[in-house]
Amino acid sequence: MAELGNVQQLKAMLQRLGAGEDLASVREDFVKEFKDVPVKDIMAAEQELIKDGADPRKITKLCDLHSALFHGKTRFSTARRKARSSASRSG
């Protein structure tokens, strides 16, 4: 289950991007707040935006910005990076 606090913070950041705020500014705040984030929390935040009336097409168009915001900070990508690092040290 997605963590409500995380989802609300992510939702606010996605809203800032949707309102046209600079990606670098939002990403700086994201990096301060999160070491990494579960993909399910990102998906939950996007679903919350849609429930609140955001146009799903707009959310889809913003996916590239969302991806840029979270790049390298999802739990999946963090685990993959650690596995690569461990493999390169042992090989």
C-alpha positions, -999 to 999 in steps of 0.1 A, spaced: 0 0 0 13 35 -9 23 57 20 -2 86 23 24 112 33 46 103 4 17 103 -20 6 138 -9 41 152 -12 45 136 -46 11 149 -57 21 184 -47 53 182 -67 35 169 -97 10 197 -94 38 222 -94 52 206 -126 17 207 -142 14 244 -133 46 251 -152 72 254 -125 108 247 -135 118 210 -134 151 218 -117 134 236 -89 109 208 -82 136 182 -85 158 200 -60 129 198 -35 123 162 -44 159 152 -38 158 170 -4 127 151 7 132 116 -7 162 92 -9 141 71 -32 104 65 -38 84 34 -46 69 34 -81 35 26 -65 36 59 -47 42 78 -79 13 59 -96 -9 66 -65 -1 104 -67 -10 104 -104 -43 86 -97 -51 111 -69 -46 139 -94 -70 123 -118 -95 117 -90 -93 154 -81 -103 162 -117 -70 165 -136 -74 155 -172 -58 121 -177 -45 132 -210 -26 160 -193 -12 135 -168 -1 113 -197 15 143 -215 34 152 -183 48 116 -180 81 127 -195 84 154 -169 75 130 -141 101 106 -154 127 133 -154 117 143 -118 120 108 -105 149 96 -127 172 73 -107 153 77 -75 127 49 -77 132 20 -54 135 -3 -85 163 18 -100 181 22 -67 181 -16 -62 193 -22 -98 221 3 -93 232 -14 -61 232 -48 -78 253 -36 -107 278 -20 -83 280 -52 -62 285 -73 -94 312 -50 -107 331 -52 -74 330 -90 -73 339 -95 -110 
